[in-house]
């Protein structure tokens, strides 16, 4: 009698449908992974900007209109910062270094995204 494959939760079990994904991720070249992350961040910035503009366009004239406009402006600003950071525009690098030095290490960037 054959035994069933054991899945210990680490993504490497034979019965796991995602095991080939996790194995491929473990063997991926760091430079290639960096490109994938950069593409994901640029796509995220574009979508965030779209959502901010969409919220501004569809704002209703009620008591929460000012809050919606301010939140939309914040989201658009965040998306533009993220977009220009990922594309490494030379004109923005000096400004980033002077005002947002935390973006140059992974812990600061993580806190920026979360907060």
Secondary structure, 3 states (H helix, E strand, C coil): CCCCCCCCCCCCCCCCCCHHHHHHHHCCCHHHHHHHHHHHHHHHHHHHHHHHHHHHHCCCCCCCHHHHHHHHHHHHHHHHHHHHHHHCCHHHHHHHHHHCHHHHCHHHHHHHHHC
